[in-house]
Amino acid sequence: MWVFSTHPEQEIFRVPTPLLPGNAFWENLRNLQADTDFFRALWNSLVVSGLYTVGGLLLSALAGYALAVYRFRGQALFFSLIVATLTIPYFVVVIPQYILVARELKLTNTYWGVVLPFLANALGVFYMRQVFLSLPPSLLDAARVDGASEARIFFRIALPVVTPSLAALALILFLTAWNDYLWPLLVLSQKEMYTAPVALGTLIGLTRVSWGGIMVGSVLMTAPFVVLFLFLQRYFVAGITAGAVKE
């Protein structure tokens, strides 16, 4: 992908396939920006992914903590229903979801229209519940004995202990929103609101496909997060394994 992003389009399909970088990267980037205003689209993706990550983390952590720490009537049923939603194909709900967001809430061409339907994340709730189940009950009981409120216990004690797991979930949520194509395509019709995947999709036409622009855009979307993952890899692995086993 990176090598192809540095070649003119006619060179991409040359035989034999070019294996070394060329010198057309900046030309492809200029064409991509002229065709799609791609840097604006990257900014939109960053805002949408950031809102989704922060909101999804907070709701998942709150719900997971409640399901792991507290005991209440119907708890097992409630948790089972949350997990059961993972089995529902997305295409079953996408039409009523669009009607709700577009017709009733009138949130088309807004950041919240893209973010709100997915903030309650069943996978995130399940994951955080498993993580909080590994917390020693004595740790929370000691805080209660010292007079700490439930909110303070959650934000000042429980969350800092599971920071690696939060980092792992944040990375998953961010990349999920960053790579999402179908839902933003449905609710965003104005070019200035396009996210990066939707902007790249416009380069595929009936008679012409801008392969050079697609390759450059894919590099710009991928490269920063490859580097980020390399730096956060140990937190990601630690977070995944922390939620895998209940002590």
Backbone torsions as a table, in degrees:
resi	resn	phi	psi	omega
1	MET	NA	-45.2	-179.2
2	TRP	-66.7	-41.2	179.2
3	VAL	-63.5	-45.4	-179.9
4	PHE	-64.1	-30.2	-179.6
5	SER	-68.0	-14.4	-178.6
6	THR	-100.8	6.8	-178.2
7	HIS	-117.7	149.5	170.0
8	PRO	-61.5	157.6	-175.0
9	GLU	-59.5	-36.6	-178.9
10	GLN	-68.2	-20.3	179.8
11	GLU	-83.6	-23.4	-175.7
12	ILE	-62.4	-36.4	-176.2
13	PHE	-100.2	14.8	178.3
14	ARG	-69.5	147.6	175.2
15	VAL	-113.8	122.7	3.2
16	PRO	-75.2	157.8	-178.8
17	THR	-62.6	131.7	178.7
18	PRO	-66.4	131.9	-178.7
19	LEU	-110.5	-10.0	-179.7
20	LEU	-110.9	150.8	-179.2
21	PRO	-61.7	148.6	175.0
22	GLY	-103.5	-154.9	-176.8
23	ASN	-128.7	25.1	-176.2
24	ALA	-108.8	15.6	-176.4
25	PHE	-60.6	-48.2	-175.2
26	TRP	-69.1	-33.6	175.8
27	GLU	-65.2	-43.4	176.8
28	ASN	-63.5	-36.7	179.0
29	LEU	-66.8	-42.4	178.0
30	ARG	-62.1	-43.0	178.4
31	ASN	-64.2	-40.2	178.5
32	LEU	-62.1	-45.3	-179.6
33	GLN	-65.1	-38.9	179.5
34	ALA	-67.4	-35.3	-177.2
35	ASP	-79.6	-33.0	-168.5
36	THR	-129.7	-6.8	-169.8
37	ASP	51.3	57.9	-167.4
38	PHE	-67.4	-32.0	-179.6
39	PHE	-67.8	-33.0	172.9
40	ARG	-65.0	-41.7	178.6
41	ALA	-64.1	-38.3	176.6
42	LEU	-62.9	-40.0	178.1
43	TRP	-63.9	-42.7	177.2
44	ASN	-60.6	-42.9	178.4
45	SER	-63.1	-38.9	179.8
46	LEU	-64.6	-43.1	179.3
47	VAL	-65.2	-48.5	-179.3
48	VAL	-61.2	-45.9	-178.7
49	SER	-66.7	-37.7	178.5
50	GLY	-66.0	-45.8	178.1
51	LEU	-61.9	-43.4	-179.4
52	TYR	-65.1	-40.4	-178.6
53	THR	-66.6	-48.0	-178.7
54	VAL	-64.8	-48.5	-179.9
55	GLY	-65.4	-43.5	179.1
56	GLY	-64.3	-39.7	177.7
57	LEU	-62.5	-46.1	-177.8
58	LEU	-63.3	-48.7	-178.7
59	LEU	-67.1	-40.3	179.8
60	SER	-65.1	-42.5	-179.7
61	ALA	-66.8	-42.1	179.6
62	LEU	-63.2	-48.0	-179.0
63	ALA	-67.3	-42.8	179.3
64	GLY	-63.8	-38.7	178.0
65	TYR	-64.6	-44.4	-179.9
66	ALA	-63.0	-40.7	-178.6
67	LEU	-73.0	-24.6	-177.7
68	ALA	-91.7	-33.8	-170.3
69	VAL	-99.1	-39.8	-174.4
70	TYR	-93.8	159.5	176.6
71	ARG	-122.2	124.4	-179.6
72	PHE	-149.2	161.1	-176.7
73	ARG	-64.9	133.6	179.9
74	GLY	80.4	12.5	-176.6
75	GLN	-60.6	-47.6	-178.5
76	ALA	-63.4	-41.2	178.7
77	LEU	-64.5	-43.7	-179.3
78	PHE	-61.0	-44.7	179.0
79	PHE	-66.0	-38.8	179.2
80	SER	-63.2	-38.9	178.2
81	LEU	-65.1	-38.8	177.9
82	ILE	-62.7	-46.8	-180.0
83	VAL	-65.5	-36.2	-178.5
84	ALA	-62.6	-28.3	179.7
85	THR	-64.9	-18.9	177.8
86	LEU	-67.5	-21.2	-178.1
87	THR	-86.5	-8.2	-178.0
88	ILE	-81.4	121.1	178.1
89	PRO	-60.3	139.5	-177.7
90	TYR	-60.9	-33.4	-176.3
91	PHE	-69.9	-12.4	175.7
92	VAL	-74.0	-33.2	-173.7
93	VAL	-104.2	-9.1	-171.6
94	VAL	-66.0	-36.0	-179.2
95	ILE	-69.6	-53.3	176.1
96	PRO	-62.0	-31.9	176.9
97	GLN	-64.6	-41.0	178.3
98	TYR	-66.0	-42.0	179.0
99	ILE	-60.5	-41.8	179.6
100	LEU	-63.5	-47.7	-175.5
101	VAL	-72.6	-43.1	-174.1
102	ALA	-81.8	-45.9	-173.3
103	ARG	-87.6	-46.1	-174.6
104	GLU	-83.9	-47.5	-177.1
105	LEU	-90.0	-18.5	178.7
106	LYS	54.7	52.8	-177.2
107	LEU	-112.7	18.5	175.9
108	THR	-65.6	148.8	-179.1
109	ASN	59.0	36.0	173.4
110	THR	-133.3	155.6	176.6
111	TYR	-62.3	-40.9	-176.8
112	TRP	-67.9	-29.0	176.3
113	GLY	-63.9	-31.5	177.2
114	VAL	-79.1	-36.0	-168.9
115	VAL	-88.7	-45.6	-167.7
116	LEU	-55.3	-43.0	-175.6
117	PRO	-63.0	-15.5	-173.0
118	PHE	-115.1	4.7	-177.7
119	LEU	-64.1	-38.0	177.0
120	ALA	-81.4	95.8	-171.8
121	ASN	-103.8	112.3	-176.4
122	ALA	-63.3	-39.1	179.4
123	LEU	-64.8	-40.1	177.8
124	GLY	-65.1	-40.0	178.1
125	VAL	-63.5	-46.1	178.9
126	PHE	-59.6	-45.5	-178.0
127	TYR	-63.7	-46.7	-178.0
128	MET	-69.2	-31.9	174.9
129	ARG	-60.8	-44.9	179.6
130	GLN	-63.8	-36.3	179.3
131	VAL	-66.7	-47.4	-177.4
132	PHE	-69.9	-22.9	175.0
133	LEU	-64.8	-22.8	-179.9
134	SER	-82.1	-8.7	178.2
135	LEU	-70.5	134.7	175.8
136	PRO	-64.4	124.2	178.6
137	PRO	-57.7	-30.1	-179.3
138	SER	-62.6	-30.8	179.2
139	LEU	-64.2	-44.6	-179.9
140	LEU	-72.8	-37.9	178.9
141	ASP	-63.8	-38.2	178.5
142	ALA	-63.4	-38.1	178.1
143	ALA	-66.7	-37.9	178.7
144	ARG	-66.8	-39.7	178.1
145	VAL	-61.9	-35.1	179.2
146	ASP	-76.6	-2.5	175.6
147	GLY	93.1	12.3	179.5
148	ALA	-72.5	140.9	177.0
149	SER	-73.9	163.9	-179.5
150	GLU	-64.1	-37.1	178.8
151	ALA	-64.8	-41.4	-179.9
152	ARG	-68.1	-37.8	177.4
153	ILE	-60.9	-42.5	-178.3
154	PHE	-66.7	-50.8	-173.1
155	PHE	-80.6	-31.4	-174.1
156	ARG	-100.3	-17.8	-177.1
157	ILE	-119.4	-57.2	-174.1
158	ALA	-66.4	-50.4	-176.8
159	LEU	-62.4	-45.8	178.7
160	PRO	-60.5	-31.6	-179.3
161	VAL	-67.4	-33.9	-176.0
162	VAL	-102.5	25.7	-178.5
163	THR	-54.3	-44.1	177.5
164	PRO	-58.7	-38.4	179.2
165	SER	-68.3	-38.2	176.3
166	LEU	-63.0	-39.6	178.6
167	ALA	-63.5	-40.5	178.9
168	ALA	-64.1	-46.0	179.8
169	LEU	-66.0	-38.1	178.6
170	ALA	-60.7	-41.6	179.4
171	LEU	-64.5	-41.8	178.9
172	ILE	-63.9	-47.1	-179.0
173	LEU	-63.9	-42.5	-178.1
174	PHE	-63.2	-45.7	-179.1
175	LEU	-68.8	-32.5	176.6
176	THR	-61.5	-47.4	179.1
177	ALA	-69.9	-37.1	-177.4
178	TRP	-63.3	-36.7	-175.9
179	ASN	-95.1	-3.8	-175.5
180	ASP	-65.2	136.1	-177.2
181	TYR	-121.0	-47.4	-170.1
182	LEU	-64.3	-52.2	-175.7
183	TRP	-65.1	-47.3	175.0
184	PRO	-59.2	-34.0	177.9
185	LEU	-62.5	-34.3	-178.0
186	LEU	-76.3	-41.0	-171.3
187	VAL	-97.6	-8.7	-179.8
188	LEU	-113.8	114.1	179.8
189	SER	-113.7	-13.0	179.0
190	GLN	-93.1	132.8	-174.0
191	LYS	-58.6	-36.5	-177.5
192	GLU	-71.1	-10.8	178.3
193	MET	-103.5	-2.2	-178.3
194	TYR	-58.8	140.8	168.2
195	THR	-84.6	169.9	-174.6
196	ALA	-60.3	-45.8	178.1
197	PRO	-60.7	-38.7	179.1
198	VAL	-66.9	-40.9	178.4
199	ALA	-61.9	-41.1	177.7
200	LEU	-65.1	-35.5	179.9
201	GLY	-62.4	-27.8	-179.8
202	THR	-71.1	-13.2	179.4
203	LEU	-78.9	-9.3	178.9
204	ILE	-98.8	103.7	-178.7
205	GLY	-107.5	-179.7	-179.5
206	LEU	-71.5	-34.3	-176.0
207	THR	-114.6	-13.1	-177.2
208	ARG	-147.1	138.2	174.5
209	VAL	-122.6	123.6	-179.5
210	SER	-86.0	82.6	-175.7
211	TRP	-65.7	-37.7	178.3
212	GLY	-61.0	-44.7	178.0
213	GLY	-65.1	-40.2	178.7
214	ILE	-62.1	-42.2	-180.0
215	MET	-66.1	-43.2	177.8
216	VAL	-62.6	-45.9	179.0
217	GLY	-62.1	-38.7	178.6
218	SER	-65.2	-38.7	176.8
219	VAL	-63.4	-45.2	-179.4
220	LEU	-64.2	-31.7	179.1
221	MET	-78.9	-29.9	-170.8
222	THR	-95.0	-45.4	-170.0
223	ALA	-55.4	-47.0	-178.5
224	PRO	-60.3	-32.8	-175.7
225	PHE	-85.7	-20.8	168.9
226	VAL	-65.5	-44.8	177.8
227	VAL	-64.0	-44.4	-180.0
228	LEU	-61.1	-41.8	-180.0
229	PHE	-65.0	-37.7	179.1
230	LEU	-61.5	-37.1	179.4
231	PHE	-75.7	-32.5	-175.3
232	LEU	-101.3	9.3	-172.3
233	GLN	-59.5	-42.1	-177.1
234	ARG	-67.2	-34.2	176.2
235	TYR	-69.5	-38.3	179.6
236	PHE	-62.9	-47.9	-179.8
237	VAL	-65.3	-42.5	179.0
238	ALA	-63.0	-39.0	179.8
239	GLY	-67.8	-40.6	179.4
240	ILE	-64.6	-45.9	-178.3
241	THR	-70.7	-29.0	180.0
242	ALA	-64.9	-33.2	-178.5
243	GLY	-89.4	1.4	-173.9
244	ALA	-89.4	-23.9	-172.4
245	VAL	-130.3	133.8	173.5
246	LYS	-95.1	124.0	-179.5
247	GLU	-81.6	NA	NA
